[in-house]
Amino acid sequence: MKIVFLDVKTIGEDIDLSGFNKLGEIIKYPFSTSADVPERTLDADVLIVNKVQINEQTIGQAKNLKLVCVAATGTNNLDKAYLDKRGIAWRNVAAYSTESVAQHTFAMLFYLLEKLRYYDDYVKEDRYTNDTIFTHFAEHFYELKDKTWGIIGLGNIGRRVARIAEAFGARVIYTSPSHSAPQEGYRQVEMDTLLAESDIISVHAPLNEYTENLIDMEVFKKMKKGCIFLNLGRGPIVVEADLADALEQNILTAAGLDVLCEEPMSEDNPLRRIKDSKKLFITPHIAWASVEARTRLMSIILGQVKEFFSL
């Protein structure tokens, strides 16, 4: 068996992949463009990919291909109709990063809620040294207890965030962009209700026909005054130009993003205009990437390959 990793650097070089060596010949490419893929997959039996596009143009000549494993939950990069036509199986991985993304959600919230960048700078710039009093009150922050947390997309991650928020004493509501049936134990509301009532809003939804460009200027204008907005779903759920305008016009108090419409960030991204870290905090799509989550991810994929070939 020949197993080809097409973009192994997206998994991280610190993750042990030695378990795959027992299955056959292993070829690892750090990154692959669509132009690279045809030659690199010619005699592959298994492909392990993250963001590489898998379609007729890229794998049309891969005559031995039997299985494509996506090292992620999202499968937007797969042409599933073409794979089905060829009889090529595909697998993705769900729930491996739930704890990691939930943890990062709260890291982003507290960074913004408690103005941590400001206070860190205040101390490191020596403004606290020999100050007049022991506490510095220039930036205000509030407790999470008794605040309303609105969740857009109540899947595994959304439910985990809800439970943690409730442990802090927050009131949790959620909305389903696809209008799915209410989930027992959680309060489902219409989008407008969530926007009007929530002190914190976090997005944990997939990108689909219900969520693309869902969060635009009209939505920002409906948000409660003082709201903190967090997107840990997918970048194109948010209209970035509208978000930049909403922050600059003080329509929205603060935003935290782990995902962008184009990744890595493009030079023409309007969010680059926002330099105030109290207003905007962006991390480079790392919420999923704890060591434990990435280890769990590759362990699951190894199991998928073994199961498919009955090894």
C-alpha positions in Angstrom: 0.0 0.0 0.0 1.2 3.5 -0.8 0.0 6.3 1.5 0.6 9.9 0.4 0.3 12.9 2.7 -0.2 15.9 0.5 0.1 18.7 3.0 1.6 17.1 6.1 2.8 20.5 7.5 -0.8 21.4 8.2 -0.8 18.6 10.9 2.4 19.9 12.6 5.8 18.4 12.6 5.6 17.6 16.3 2.9 14.9 15.9 4.1 11.3 15.8 3.0 9.6 12.5 5.2 6.5 12.9 2.1 4.3 13.2 1.5 4.7 9.4 4.9 3.3 8.6 3.7 -0.2 9.4 1.0 0.0 6.7 3.2 0.3 3.7 5.2 3.0 1.8 4.7 6.4 3.2 5.3 9.6 1.2 5.0 13.0 2.9 4.9 16.3 1.1 4.9 19.5 3.2 2.5 21.3 0.9 1.0 20.6 -2.5 -0.6 22.9 -5.0 -3.3 21.7 -7.3 -0.7 21.5 -10.1 1.4 19.2 -7.9 -1.3 16.7 -7.1 -1.6 14.7 -10.4 2.0 13.6 -10.4 2.2 13.0 -6.7 -0.9 10.8 -6.6 -0.3 8.7 -9.7 0.2 5.4 -7.9 -1.2 6.2 -4.4 -3.7 3.9 -2.7 -4.5 6.4 0.1 -4.4 10.2 0.3 -4.3 12.1 3.5 -5.1 15.7 3.0 -6.2 18.8 4.8 -6.9 21.7 2.5 -5.8 20.3 -0.9 -8.5 20.2 -3.5 -9.5 16.7 -4.5 -11.4 16.5 -7.8 -11.1 15.2 -11.4 -8.4 17.7 -12.3 -6.2 16.8 -9.4 -6.7 13.0 -9.1 -8.0 12.0 -12.5 -4.9 10.0 -13.2 -4.7 8.3 -9.8 -5.7 4.9 -11.0 -4.9 3.0 -7.8 -6.7 5.4 -5.4 -9.1 3.8 -3.0 -9.4 6.1 0.0 -9.1 9.8 0.7 -8.8 10.8 4.4 -9.4 14.5 5.3 -7.5 15.6 8.4 -10.3 17.8 9.4 -14.1 17.9 9.9 -14.9 20.1 6.9 -14.9 18.4 3.5 -15.5 21.4 1.2 -12.3 20.5 -0.7 -13.7 17.2 -1.8 -15.6 16.7 -5.1 -17.8 14.0 -3.5 -19.8 13.3 -6.7 -16.6 12.6 -8.6 -15.3 10.4 -5.8 -18.5 8.4 -5.8 -18.4 8.1 -9.6 -14.9 6.6 -9.3 -15.8 4.4 -6.3 -13.2 6.1 -4.2 -14.1 6.2 -0.5 -13.6 9.3 1.7 -13.4 9.9 5.4 -13.3 12.9 7.6 -12.9 13.3 11.4 -15.5 14.8 13.7 -15.3 15.7 17.4 -11.5 15.4 17.7 -11.1 19.2 18.5 -14.1 19.9 20.6 -12.1 20.5 23.8 -9.4 22.5 22.1 -11.9 24.9 20.3 -14.0 25.3 23.4 -10.9 26.2 25.4 -9.7 28.7 22.8 -13.2 30.3 22.7 -12.9 31.3 26.3 -9.2 32.3 25.9 -10.4 34.8 23.2 -13.3 36.0 25.3 -11.2 36.7 28.4 -8.5 38.5 26.3 -11.2 40.9 25.1 -13.5 41.0 28.1 -10.7 41.7 30.6 -8.6 44.0 28.3 -5.6 41.7 28.9 -3.5 43.2 26.1 -3.9 46.7 27.7 -3.0 45.6 31.2 0.0 43.5 30.0 1.3 46.5 28.1 0.7 48.7 31.1 2.9 46.6 33.2 5.6 45.9 30.7 5.9 49.5 29.6 6.7 50.3 33.2 3.7 52.4 33.8 2.8 50.3 36.9 6.3 50.8 38.3 6.0 53.3 41.2 2.4 54.1 40.2 0.3 55.9 42.8 -2.1 53.1 43.8 -2.0 49.3 43.7 -4.9 48.9 41.2 -5.2 50.5 37.8 -8.8 51.3 36.8 -8.3 52.8 33.3 -10.0 49.9 31.5 -13.2 48.4 32.8 -14.3 44.8 32.6 -17.3 42.8 33.8 -18.1 39.4 35.2 -19.4 36.6 32.9 -21.9 35.6 35.6 -25.5 36.6 34.7 -24.5 37.7 31.2 -26.3 36.1 28.2 -24.2 34.0 25.9 -25.7 33.4 22.4 -24.4 30.5 20.4 -24.8 30.3 16.6 -24.6 26.6 15.7 -25.1 24.1 18.6 -23.0 21.1 17.5 -20.5 19.3 19.6 -18.4 22.4 20.1 -21.4 24.7 20.7 -22.7 22.4 23.4 -19.3 22.2 25.1 -19.1 26.0 25.1 -22.6 26.2 26.5 -21.8 24.0 29.4 -18.6 25.9 30.3 -20.5 29.2 30.0 -23.2 27.9 32.3 -20.5 26.9 34.8 -19.4 30.6 34.9 -23.0 31.5 35.6 -23.9 32.7 32.2 -27.4 32.3 30.7 -27.1 30.4 27.4 -29.3 30.7 24.3 -28.7 29.5 20.8 -30.0 29.7 17.3 -29.8 27.3 14.4 -29.2 28.9 11.0 -30.6 25.7 9.3 -33.7 25.8 11.6 -33.0 22.3 13.0 -35.2 20.9 15.7 -34.7 22.2 19.2 -32.2 20.3 21.3 -33.3 19.2 24.7 -31.7 21.0 27.6 -30.9 24.2 25.6 -33.0 27.3 24.8 -33.4 27.8 21.1 -34.4 31.3 19.9 -34.8 33.1 16.7 -31.7 34.9 15.3 -33.1 38.4 16.1 -33.8 37.4 19.7 -30.3 36.1 20.1 -28.8 39.3 18.6 -30.9 41.6 20.9 -30.3 39.7 24.1 -26.7 38.4 24.0 -23.7 40.0 25.7 -21.4 37.5 24.0 -22.1 35.8 20.7 -20.0 32.9 19.5 -20.2 31.2 16.1 -19.6 27.4 16.0 -21.5 26.6 12.8 -20.2 25.0 9.6 -20.0 26.8 6.3 -23.0 26.0 4.1 -25.9 27.6 2.3 -27.4 28.7 5.5 -24.3 30.4 7.0 -22.3 31.9 4.2 -22.2 35.7 4.7 -24.7 35.2 7.5 -23.1 37.9 9.7 -23.2 41.2 7.9 -23.8 44.9 8.8 -27.5 44.3 9.3 -26.7 41.7 11.9 -24.1 43.8 13.6 -26.6 46.6 13.9 -29.0 44.3 15.7 -26.5 43.2 18.3 -26.9 44.4 21.9 -24.8 47.4 22.8 -21.5 46.2 24.3 -21.7 42.8 22.7 -18.5 40.8 22.1 -18.6 38.7 18.9 -16.5 35.6 18.4 -16.1 33.5 15.2 -14.7 30.0 15.6 -16.7 28.5 12.8 -15.6 29.4 9.3 -14.4 32.7 7.9 -16.9 33.2 5.1 -19.7 33.2 7.7 -18.8 36.8 8.4 -18.7 39.6 5.9 -15.3 41.0 6.9 -15.7 44.4 5.3 -18.9 44.9 7.4 -17.1 43.7 10.5 -14.3 46.2 10.0 -16.8 49.0 9.5 -18.8 47.9 12.5 -15.7 48.1 14.7 -14.6 51.4 13.3 -18.0 52.9 13.7 -18.4 51.5 17.3 -21.4 49.5 16.3 -19.7 46.5 17.7 -17.6 46.7 20.9 -15.1 43.9 20.2 -14.5 40.8 18.0 -12.4 37.8 18.2 -11.7 35.6 15.2 -9.8 32.4 14.7 -11.0 32.0 11.1 -10.9 34.3 8.0 -12.3 34.3 4.5 -8.9 33.8 3.1 -6.2 31.9 5.0 -3.4 32.9 5.5 -4.6 36.5 5.7 -4.6 38.4 2.4 -3.0 41.8 2.0 -6.4 43.4 1.1 -8.3 42.0 4.1 -10.1 45.1 5.5 -9.6 43.8 9.1 -5.9 44.8 8.8 -7.1 48.4 9.3 -8.0 47.6 12.9 -4.9 48.0 15.1 -6.7 48.4 18.5 -6.3 45.0 20.3 -9.1 45.9 22.6 -11.4 45.9 19.6 -10.1 43.1 17.5 -8.2 39.9 18.3 -7.3 37.5 15.5 -5.5 34.2 15.9 -4.3 32.2 12.9 -6.7 29.3 12.8 -5.2 27.6 15.8 -8.3 26.9 18.0 -8.4 23.3 16.8 -4.7 22.7 17.1 -3.8 21.7 20.6 -1.3 18.9 20.8 -3.9 16.5 22.1 -6.4 17.4 19.4 -3.9 16.8 16.6 -2.7 13.6 18.1 -6.3 12.4 18.5 -6.9 13.4 14.8 -4.1 11.4 13.4 -4.9 8.4 15.6 -8.4 8.4 14.3 -7.2 8.6 10.7 -4.8 5.7 11.3 -7.7 3.7 12.6 -9.8 4.6 9.5 -7.2 3.4 7.1 -6.8 0.1 9.1 -10.5 -0.4 9.2 -11.0 0.3 5.5 -8.3 -2.3 4.5 -9.3 -4.7 7.3 -5.8 -4.5 8.8 
